[in-house]
Amino acid sequence: MNPFDYEQATDVAHAVGAVTRNPGAVFLAGGTNLVDHLKLGVSDPELLVDVSRLPLDEVRELPDGVRVGAAVRNSDLAAHPLIRRRFPVLAQALLAGASGQLRNLATTGGNLMQRTRCPYFQDVTTPCNKRRPGAGCSAIGGHHRDAAILGTSQHCVATHPSDMAVAMAALDGVVRVQGDGGERGIPVAEFHRLPGDEPQRDTVLRHGELITAVDLPGTASRSVYRKVRERASYAFALVSVAAVVEVEDGVVREARIALGGVAHKPWRATQAEDALRGAVVGEQVFRDAAEAELAAAAPLAGNAFKVPMARNTLVAALRQLTGGQR
Amino acid sequence: MEITWTVDGELFVLAVEPRVTVLDALREYLGVNSVKKGCDHGQCGACTALVDGRRVLTCLSLAVQCDGAEITTAAGLGERPVARAFVEHDGFQCGYCTPGQVCSAVGMLDEAARGWPSHVTEDVAADVDGLSDDEIRERMSGNLCRCGAYVNIVAAIREVAERASRAGEGAR
């Protein structure tokens, strides 16, 4: 690990200023991804600005929704009564991620900012466009079982590893960020980018902008998170589904769906949502909706299994939410 | 930078560079070898300790972030029911993962006592009441044991959890 300077932020403005002024500065929160990258050589900052002790660790009710502070630990968020009652999909997604010890460190903002677990990104001895633009992508012709099937480019097939963000995308969450020019809100579903020809940019954030909170509108009591992985616990998703539906008299009134493990970002399944809205609940409708979403899938040789897996996981989630068998 | 820690009841003042992890500060600077370095990348749980009462991975925590912390390692839990149950149930073979397992078990029993749900909890909105074997396995899944002592680890934790629920708090 190379040496770096460390500064504890006294308030949000101080943190934003310190990072904005220094191109070699990064924010540090729980550290569960960044500290690993320091060891691996994936990240080599001059300065860490510690935002973990800023007073952004509250979960509080808004007139129509809930505001989650950026420094709220994943474990505390999953255990919070407001989240468990109003947004079960989010509690489930958090509890499906990492381990108890990691969730006790990891924060809301840090979880959104975590980077891909593509093995080539994490191995500095291999070419990777995300780590070094122009170097090439090792995954396309190499090991890509975990790689993306939607929204990929010739430059990058990495996935975003978060469970939490997938649930927040389905919940129409809004990320609140503070920059040196003021504050703005970014929908979670638009917060992360597709790789295109700039895979080094994970998000739409500008250097120095700090996540202060995530706002979750309304309530989503009929919601679920399903995760498929290589082992029963403590593993990243091969595919995952966050689904929120409203059903009235056997008809789907509203459907909000996001897929994890399939793209460079939490993948909002708008095609499936359109197919479901106004349809009579039923197995064939669910299958058709899933097929509509996955029509655009472009898997590689080693991860073609993700297409039927994503379809089946989405159908199972919809079945579960509409009273069918699990 | 100078930081102050209480480790297993003992006060320490130490000077560390920002790049030193809690794990390395404990082992290399303070000679506290009850925390183990397994993978050093947050993938095995061997370095688990209680920092300000929470179970965390010390390999991914920077020491400078934890100034003023109260740290409990397995060495500080030797007289606790969890540690004794590990011995009675033969909950280890080589012993390398055991300190992390013991710290993790103490932390997770506290979490369960607060009603925290887990990935296998049927209804996340309801408070957890008692720990099934599936609940214990899920909550301990961040601690890997390459000897495969899991069956006896589950039995040890189950006994402590059952005794605690019969006696109320404090049995841990």
Chai-1 contact restraints between the chains, C-beta under 6 A:
chainA,res_idxA,chainB,res_idxB,connection_type,confidence,min_distance_angstrom,max_distance_angstrom,comment,restraint_id
A,M1,B,R19,contact,1.0,0.0,6.0,A-B,restraint_1
A,F4,B,P18,contact,1.0,0.0,6.0,A-B,restraint_2
A,Y6,B,P18,contact,1.0,0.0,6.0,A-B,restraint_3
A,Y6,B,V64,contact,1.0,0.0,6.0,A-B,restraint_4
A,G31,B,L60,contact,1.0,0.0,6.0,A-B,restraint_5
A,T32,B,L60,contact,1.0,0.0,6.0,A-B,restraint_6
A,V35,B,L60,contact,1.0,0.0,6.0,A-B,restraint_7
A,D36,B,H41,contact,1.0,0.0,6.0,A-B,restraint_8
A,D36,B,G42,contact,1.0,0.0,6.0,A-B,restraint_9
A,D50,B,Q65,contact,1.0,0.0,6.0,A-B,restraint_10
A,A79,B,W116,contact,1.0,0.0,6.0,A-B,restraint_11
A,R84,B,V124,contact,1.0,0.0,6.0,A-B,restraint_12
A,R84,B,A125,contact,1.0,0.0,6.0,A-B,restraint_13
A,R85,B,A125,contact,1.0,0.0,6.0,A-B,restraint_14
A,P88,B,V124,contact,1.0,0.0,6.0,A-B,restraint_15
A,A91,B,V124,contact,1.0,0.0,6.0,A-B,restraint_16
A,Q92,B,V124,contact,1.0,0.0,6.0,A-B,restraint_17
A,L95,B,S118,contact,1.0,0.0,6.0,A-B,restraint_18
A,L95,B,H119,contact,1.0,0.0,6.0,A-B,restraint_19
A,A96,B,H119,contact,1.0,0.0,6.0,A-B,restraint_20
A,S99,B,G142,contact,1.0,0.0,6.0,A-B,restraint_21
A,G100,B,M108,contact,1.0,0.0,6.0,A-B,restraint_22
A,G100,B,R139,contact,1.0,0.0,6.0,A-B,restraint_23
A,G100,B,G142,contact,1.0,0.0,6.0,A-B,restraint_24
A,Q101,B,T48,contact,1.0,0.0,6.0,A-B,restraint_25
A,Q101,B,R55,contact,1.0,0.0,6.0,A-B,restraint_26
A,Q101,B,V56,contact,1.0,0.0,6.0,A-B,restraint_27
A,Q101,B,L57,contact,1.0,0.0,6.0,A-B,restraint_28
A,Q101,B,G142,contact,1.0,0.0,6.0,A-B,restraint_29
A,N104,B,R54,contact,1.0,0.0,6.0,A-B,restraint_30
A,N104,B,V56,contact,1.0,0.0,6.0,A-B,restraint_31
A,L105,B,V56,contact,1.0,0.0,6.0,A-B,restraint_32
A,S233,B,E138,contact,1.0,0.0,6.0,A-B,restraint_33
A,S233,B,S141,contact,1.0,0.0,6.0,A-B,restraint_34
A,Y234,B,S141,contact,1.0,0.0,6.0,A-B,restraint_35
A,Y234,B,G142,contact,1.0,0.0,6.0,A-B,restraint_36
